[in-house]
């Protein structure tokens, strides 16, 4: 039977977590599914565990990196192997909800959308309580429900949906569509999903959505978690933003119509990251922030002021806000 959904999972030293995810996915019997795990040079039991599971799970593929390449390049390596009609990228340590993936697939085949979006919840870890997704996501799902009650819309109808979290696992993507646009994740150690998010959302003809959580996203309260990285690696944010800037420069129509939504996102993510980065790299962060803000055109700022006056006010004083957050005022 043809494969309907390909699930790509990069992993590094998450043996128990990825094993649980594989077994959870393998139990889904609603459609033909393949699981592609990309081991990113793990040093724990991951490789022998995957080899043992591969003998049991006919739908499991394993890609092995000989050196650590990071989540972005690992996702790219996994995507090169997909055979399914639709593709989703999951994190190894998140708790996937099978019903969420089943609903995403159903929405995809019934609407023929390029992308299907799904909600999620959050937790600090297994055994910890779950909490609802971020406020912006909640507002976006309410907005989509209000303006697209049949569960499908065009980007022009609800363009602000692009500002949802730039995660890879909240989207089921038509594989042919993804291949046609050259879907690619970035090389940076953090924010490597930013370019892929904007690349796929901006060029989609139809976007569908569900109301069933796809996963519980785990955000441990530890400095080692990627969300909490505060050292020099956090400066990779600027490489990710520059990739999207270059993309907009190559697409004048998209820039004219949608760049102000990216600018809104850029304001938010710079303020958030300025509270994360350590003091040793604060000056570099501020310098690069000013550099990336120079790519904003007057027309972009005017469009933001029309669409979101409050965010435009924040944009105008953003360097001062960042300086204060970085204690460089």
C-alpha positions, 0 to 999 in steps of 0.5 A: 500500500502507498505510504500516506504520512511520513514522520521525520524525527531528529534525535540526539541522546534521547533514547527512551523518549524517541523509543516511546514516540516510535512505538506510539506512532507505530500503533496508529492503524488509521493510515499507512505511515512511515517513521524516519528517525535521524540519529544525530551522532548520539552517544547513548543507547539510541543506535542499538535501540533503533537497530533492534526496533527496526527489526520489529517495525517494518515502517521504521527507517533510520538515518545515521549522521556520522557527526552531530549536524543539529536538528535543522540539517537532520530534518533535511536529511530525513526529508530526503528519504520521505515517500509519504503523501504528507510529511510532519516533523516531530521532536524526539522528546515531545509526547505525540497524540495519535488522535491529533495526527489522525485528524490532521491527515483526515483534514489534509485528504478531505481539503487537499490543503498544502498545509494542515495546522494543529494546536498543542499543549505544553509541559515541563516534562513527563509527570508535570501538569500540562498547560494550554498553548501560548496566548497568540496561538489561542487567539489565532485558533479562535480567529481561524474558527471565526473566519474559516468555520469549514476549516480551510482558508487562503493566506490572504484571508487570514494572513496574521496566522503566519505569526503562530509559533515557528515550530516544525511539528504543528504542520502536516505538509503535502510532500509534493508541495514541500518538494516543489518549494525546496523545503529546507530547515536552517543550519543554526543550532537554534531557530533552525525552523524559522525559515522553513515556517515562513517558506511553507506558509507564505507559498501555500495555496490552501491552509487547513486546521484542526482542533485536536492537539498534535502533541504535548511540547516539552520545555524542561526548566533546565539551561540545557534545553534548546529553548533556554540556550543563552550563550553564543549559539543564541546569536544564530537567531540573526542568521535565521532572520537574514534567511527570511529577509533574503527570501522576501527580497527575492519575492516582491509580491510576497514582501508587499503583502506579507512582510509586515507580519514578519516584521511583527514576528521579528519585533517579538522574537528579538525582545524575547531573545534579548531576555535570554541571551547572557550578558557576555554576548549582549553587545553583539546581540544589540549590534546584530539587532540594529543590523537586521532592523536596517533591512526594514523599508519605510513601506514595511513600517508604514504597513505595520502601522496600518495593521498593528499600530501598537506593534509599530510603536514598539518597533520605533523604540525597539533599540531602546527596549533591547538596550534596557533588556540587555542592561546596555542602556 
